[in-house]
Protein backbone atom coordinates (compact mmCIF):
# COMPACT_ATOMS: atom_id res chain seq x y z
CA UNK A 1 0.00 0.00 0.00
CA UNK A 2 1.66 3.14 -1.16
CA UNK A 3 0.62 6.78 -1.44
CA UNK A 4 -0.52 9.27 1.14
CA UNK A 5 -3.70 9.21 3.15
CA UNK A 6 -4.58 7.49 6.35
CA UNK A 7 -5.38 3.85 6.98
CA UNK A 8 -8.92 3.85 8.35
CA UNK A 9 -10.05 0.48 9.69
CA UNK A 10 -13.64 -0.64 9.98
CA UNK A 11 -14.49 -3.92 11.71
CA UNK A 12 -17.01 -5.71 9.51
CA UNK A 13 -19.03 -8.86 10.04
CA UNK A 14 -21.64 -8.03 7.39
CA UNK A 15 -24.40 -7.47 9.94
CA UNK A 16 -26.73 -4.46 10.02
CA UNK A 17 -24.62 -3.13 12.87
CA UNK A 18 -21.33 -3.37 11.00
CA UNK A 19 -22.98 -1.75 7.96
CA UNK A 20 -23.96 1.16 10.16
CA UNK A 21 -20.35 1.51 11.37
CA UNK A 22 -19.10 1.34 7.78
CA UNK A 23 -21.56 3.98 6.62
CA UNK A 24 -20.55 6.21 9.54
CA UNK A 25 -16.86 5.88 8.65
CA UNK A 26 -17.55 6.71 5.00
CA UNK A 27 -19.71 9.72 5.91
CA UNK A 28 -17.54 11.10 8.72
CA UNK A 29 -13.93 10.00 8.52
CA UNK A 30 -12.79 9.01 5.05
CA UNK A 31 -11.23 11.58 2.76
CA UNK A 32 -9.81 11.44 -0.73
CA UNK A 33 -6.59 9.46 -0.82
CA UNK A 34 -7.31 7.42 2.31
CA UNK A 35 -7.18 3.64 2.54
CA UNK A 36 -10.28 1.95 3.90
CA UNK A 37 -9.25 -1.33 5.53
CA UNK A 38 -12.16 -3.68 6.17
CA UNK A 39 -11.13 -5.97 9.01
CA UNK A 40 -13.13 -9.13 9.42
CA UNK A 41 -12.52 -11.87 11.97
CA UNK A 42 -13.72 -15.41 11.41
CA UNK A 43 -13.96 -18.02 14.14
CA UNK A 44 -11.05 -20.42 14.29
CA UNK A 45 -11.85 -23.75 12.75
CA UNK A 46 -10.44 -26.61 10.81
CA UNK A 47 -9.88 -25.32 7.33
CA UNK A 48 -9.24 -27.83 4.59
CA UNK A 49 -7.76 -25.21 2.29
CA UNK A 50 -3.99 -25.08 2.60
CA UNK A 51 -4.12 -21.30 2.10
CA UNK A 52 -6.30 -20.82 5.14
CA UNK A 53 -3.92 -22.77 7.35
CA UNK A 54 -1.12 -20.62 6.05
CA UNK A 55 -2.97 -17.41 6.93
CA UNK A 56 -4.48 -18.46 10.21
CA UNK A 57 -1.45 -17.16 12.13
CA UNK A 58 -0.92 -13.90 10.23
CA UNK A 59 -4.27 -13.09 8.70
CA UNK A 60 -4.99 -13.01 5.00
CA UNK A 61 -3.04 -10.87 2.56
CA UNK A 62 -4.65 -7.50 1.82
CA UNK A 63 -7.51 -8.30 -0.53
CA UNK A 64 -8.27 -5.64 -3.18
CA UNK A 65 -11.77 -4.36 -3.91
CA UNK A 66 -12.09 -6.34 -7.16
CA UNK A 67 -11.60 -9.58 -5.20
CA UNK A 68 -13.85 -8.51 -2.31
CA UNK A 69 -16.63 -8.16 -4.90
CA UNK A 70 -15.88 -11.58 -6.40
CA UNK A 71 -17.99 -14.29 -4.77
CA UNK A 72 -15.63 -17.12 -5.74
CA UNK A 73 -12.60 -15.45 -4.19
CA UNK A 74 -14.47 -14.63 -0.99
CA UNK A 75 -15.76 -18.19 -0.71
CA UNK A 76 -12.13 -19.37 -0.66
CA UNK A 77 -11.65 -17.26 2.46
CA UNK A 78 -14.91 -18.47 4.00
CA UNK A 79 -16.31 -14.93 3.94
CA UNK A 80 -19.60 -13.84 2.43
CA UNK A 81 -19.94 -10.04 2.14
CA UNK A 82 -23.53 -8.80 1.95
CA UNK A 83 -24.75 -6.75 -1.03
CA UNK A 84 -25.13 -3.58 1.08
CA UNK A 85 -21.48 -3.65 2.18
CA UNK A 86 -20.30 -4.27 -1.39
CA UNK A 87 -22.43 -1.41 -2.70
CA UNK A 88 -21.17 1.02 -0.04
CA UNK A 89 -17.48 0.26 -0.59
CA UNK A 90 -17.71 0.24 -4.39
CA UNK A 91 -19.46 3.61 -4.39
CA UNK A 92 -17.06 5.10 -1.82
CA UNK A 93 -14.01 3.90 -3.77
CA UNK A 94 -15.29 5.52 -6.95
CA UNK A 95 -16.74 8.75 -5.56
CA UNK A 96 -14.16 9.51 -2.89
CA UNK A 97 -11.07 8.15 -4.64
CA UNK A 98 -10.10 5.92 -1.75
CA UNK A 99 -8.40 2.53 -1.84
CA UNK A 100 -10.47 -0.27 -0.31
CA UNK A 101 -8.88 -3.50 0.90
CA UNK A 102 -9.95 -6.27 3.25
CA UNK A 103 -7.92 -8.22 5.75
CA UNK A 104 -9.32 -11.37 7.27
CA UNK A 105 -8.18 -12.84 10.57
CA UNK A 106 -9.11 -16.12 12.24
CA UNK A 107 -9.54 -16.37 15.99
CA UNK A 108 -10.80 -14.21 18.86
CA UNK A 109 -12.26 -11.01 17.41
CA UNK A 110 -11.07 -8.91 20.35
CA UNK A 111 -7.42 -9.95 20.04
CA UNK A 112 -7.38 -10.01 16.26
CA UNK A 113 -8.83 -6.51 15.89
CA UNK A 114 -6.09 -5.17 18.17
CA UNK A 115 -3.55 -7.12 16.14
CA UNK A 116 -4.90 -5.60 12.91
CA UNK A 117 -4.44 -2.11 14.36
CA UNK A 118 -0.77 -2.79 15.13
CA UNK A 119 0.15 -4.78 12.06
CA UNK A 120 -1.43 -2.64 9.36
CA UNK A 121 -0.96 -0.13 11.15
CA UNK A 122 -4.30 1.66 11.32
CA UNK A 123 -4.73 5.39 11.96
CA UNK A 124 -8.08 4.65 13.62
CA UNK A 125 -10.70 1.92 13.86
CA UNK A 126 -14.48 2.15 13.62
CA UNK A 127 -16.48 -0.69 15.16
CA UNK A 128 -20.16 -1.39 15.73
CA UNK A 129 -21.22 -2.29 19.25
CA UNK A 130 -23.45 -5.21 18.32
CA UNK A 131 -23.33 -8.27 16.19
CA UNK A 132 -19.91 -9.78 16.80
CA UNK A 133 -20.99 -13.12 18.26
CA UNK A 134 -23.65 -13.00 20.97
CA UNK A 135 -22.62 -16.17 22.77
CA UNK A 136 -18.99 -15.12 22.93
CA UNK A 137 -20.00 -11.68 24.18
CA UNK A 138 -21.97 -13.25 27.03
CA UNK A 139 -18.96 -15.31 28.06
CA UNK A 140 -16.13 -12.84 27.50
CA UNK A 141 -17.57 -9.35 27.49
CA UNK A 142 -18.08 -7.16 24.49
CA UNK A 143 -15.65 -6.95 21.62
CA UNK A 144 -15.99 -3.18 21.32
CA UNK A 145 -15.20 -2.62 25.02
CA UNK A 146 -12.12 -4.78 24.82
CA UNK A 147 -10.86 -3.04 21.68
CA UNK A 148 -11.49 0.44 23.10
CA UNK A 149 -9.47 -0.45 26.20
CA UNK A 150 -6.60 -2.23 24.44
CA UNK A 151 -6.20 -0.60 21.04
CA UNK A 152 -3.13 1.48 20.22
CA UNK A 153 -5.11 3.89 18.00
CA UNK A 154 -8.32 5.93 18.39
CA UNK A 155 -11.42 3.72 18.27
CA UNK A 156 -14.91 4.95 17.44
CA UNK A 157 -17.81 2.76 18.56
CA UNK A 158 -20.91 3.34 16.43
CA UNK A 159 -23.92 2.45 18.52
CA UNK A 160 -26.89 0.70 17.02
CA UNK A 161 -30.06 2.71 17.43
CA UNK A 162 -32.39 0.70 19.61
CA UNK A 163 -35.54 -0.38 17.82
C-alpha positions as CSV (number, residue, x, y, z in Angstrom):
1,X,0.0,0.0,0.0
2,X,1.7,3.1,-1.2
3,X,0.6,6.8,-1.4
4,X,-0.5,9.3,1.1
5,X,-3.7,9.2,3.1
6,X,-4.6,7.5,6.4
7,X,-5.4,3.9,7.0
8,X,-8.9,3.8,8.3
9,X,-10.0,0.5,9.7
10,X,-13.6,-0.6,10.0
11,X,-14.5,-3.9,11.7
12,X,-17.0,-5.7,9.5
13,X,-19.0,-8.9,10.0
14,X,-21.6,-8.0,7.4
15,X,-24.4,-7.5,9.9
16,X,-26.7,-4.5,10.0
17,X,-24.6,-3.1,12.9
18,X,-21.3,-3.4,11.0
19,X,-23.0,-1.8,8.0
20,X,-24.0,1.2,10.2
21,X,-20.3,1.5,11.4
22,X,-19.1,1.3,7.8
23,X,-21.6,4.0,6.6
24,X,-20.5,6.2,9.5
25,X,-16.9,5.9,8.6
26,X,-17.6,6.7,5.0
27,X,-19.7,9.7,5.9
28,X,-17.5,11.1,8.7
29,X,-13.9,10.0,8.5
30,X,-12.8,9.0,5.1
31,X,-11.2,11.6,2.8
32,X,-9.8,11.4,-0.7
33,X,-6.6,9.5,-0.8
34,X,-7.3,7.4,2.3
35,X,-7.2,3.6,2.5
36,X,-10.3,1.9,3.9
37,X,-9.3,-1.3,5.5
38,X,-12.2,-3.7,6.2
39,X,-11.1,-6.0,9.0
40,X,-13.1,-9.1,9.4
41,X,-12.5,-11.9,12.0
42,X,-13.7,-15.4,11.4
43,X,-14.0,-18.0,14.1
44,X,-11.0,-20.4,14.3
45,X,-11.9,-23.7,12.7
46,X,-10.4,-26.6,10.8
47,X,-9.9,-25.3,7.3
48,X,-9.2,-27.8,4.6
49,X,-7.8,-25.2,2.3
50,X,-4.0,-25.1,2.6
51,X,-4.1,-21.3,2.1
52,X,-6.3,-20.8,5.1
53,X,-3.9,-22.8,7.4
54,X,-1.1,-20.6,6.0
55,X,-3.0,-17.4,6.9
56,X,-4.5,-18.5,10.2
57,X,-1.4,-17.2,12.1
58,X,-0.9,-13.9,10.2
59,X,-4.3,-13.1,8.7
60,X,-5.0,-13.0,5.0
61,X,-3.0,-10.9,2.6
62,X,-4.6,-7.5,1.8
63,X,-7.5,-8.3,-0.5
64,X,-8.3,-5.6,-3.2
65,X,-11.8,-4.4,-3.9
66,X,-12.1,-6.3,-7.2
67,X,-11.6,-9.6,-5.2
68,X,-13.8,-8.5,-2.3
69,X,-16.6,-8.2,-4.9
70,X,-15.9,-11.6,-6.4
71,X,-18.0,-14.3,-4.8
72,X,-15.6,-17.1,-5.7
73,X,-12.6,-15.4,-4.2
74,X,-14.5,-14.6,-1.0
75,X,-15.8,-18.2,-0.7
76,X,-12.1,-19.4,-0.7
77,X,-11.7,-17.3,2.5
78,X,-14.9,-18.5,4.0
79,X,-16.3,-14.9,3.9
80,X,-19.6,-13.8,2.4
81,X,-19.9,-10.0,2.1
82,X,-23.5,-8.8,2.0
83,X,-24.8,-6.7,-1.0
84,X,-25.1,-3.6,1.1
85,X,-21.5,-3.7,2.2
86,X,-20.3,-4.3,-1.4
87,X,-22.4,-1.4,-2.7
88,X,-21.2,1.0,0.0
89,X,-17.5,0.3,-0.6
90,X,-17.7,0.2,-4.4
91,X,-19.5,3.6,-4.4
92,X,-17.1,5.1,-1.8
93,X,-14.0,3.9,-3.8
94,X,-15.3,5.5,-6.9
95,X,-16.7,8.7,-5.6
96,X,-14.2,9.5,-2.9
97,X,-11.1,8.1,-4.6
98,X,-10.1,5.9,-1.8
99,X,-8.4,2.5,-1.8
100,X,-10.5,-0.3,-0.3
101,X,-8.9,-3.5,0.9
102,X,-10.0,-6.3,3.3
103,X,-7.9,-8.2,5.7
104,X,-9.3,-11.4,7.3
105,X,-8.2,-12.8,10.6
106,X,-9.1,-16.1,12.2
107,X,-9.5,-16.4,16.0
108,X,-10.8,-14.2,18.9
109,X,-12.3,-11.0,17.4
110,X,-11.1,-8.9,20.3
111,X,-7.4,-9.9,20.0
112,X,-7.4,-10.0,16.3
113,X,-8.8,-6.5,15.9
114,X,-6.1,-5.2,18.2
115,X,-3.5,-7.1,16.1
116,X,-4.9,-5.6,12.9
117,X,-4.4,-2.1,14.4
118,X,-0.8,-2.8,15.1
119,X,0.1,-4.8,12.1
120,X,-1.4,-2.6,9.4
121,X,-1.0,-0.1,11.2
122,X,-4.3,1.7,11.3
123,X,-4.7,5.4,12.0
124,X,-8.1,4.7,13.6
125,X,-10.7,1.9,13.9
126,X,-14.5,2.1,13.6
127,X,-16.5,-0.7,15.2
128,X,-20.2,-1.4,15.7
129,X,-21.2,-2.3,19.2
130,X,-23.5,-5.2,18.3
131,X,-23.3,-8.3,16.2
132,X,-19.9,-9.8,16.8
133,X,-21.0,-13.1,18.3
134,X,-23.7,-13.0,21.0
135,X,-22.6,-16.2,22.8
136,X,-19.0,-15.1,22.9
137,X,-20.0,-11.7,24.2
138,X,-22.0,-13.3,27.0
139,X,-19.0,-15.3,28.1
140,X,-16.1,-12.8,27.5
141,X,-17.6,-9.3,27.5
142,X,-18.1,-7.2,24.5
143,X,-15.7,-7.0,21.6
144,X,-16.0,-3.2,21.3
145,X,-15.2,-2.6,25.0
146,X,-12.1,-4.8,24.8
147,X,-10.9,-3.0,21.7
148,X,-11.5,0.4,23.1
149,X,-9.5,-0.5,26.2
150,X,-6.6,-2.2,24.4
151,X,-6.2,-0.6,21.0
152,X,-3.1,1.5,20.2
153,X,-5.1,3.9,18.0
154,X,-8.3,5.9,18.4
155,X,-11.4,3.7,18.3
156,X,-14.9,4.9,17.4
157,X,-17.8,2.8,18.6
158,X,-20.9,3.3,16.4
159,X,-23.9,2.5,18.5
160,X,-26.9,0.7,17.0
161,X,-30.1,2.7,17.4
162,X,-32.4,0.7,19.6
163,X,-35.5,-0.4,17.8
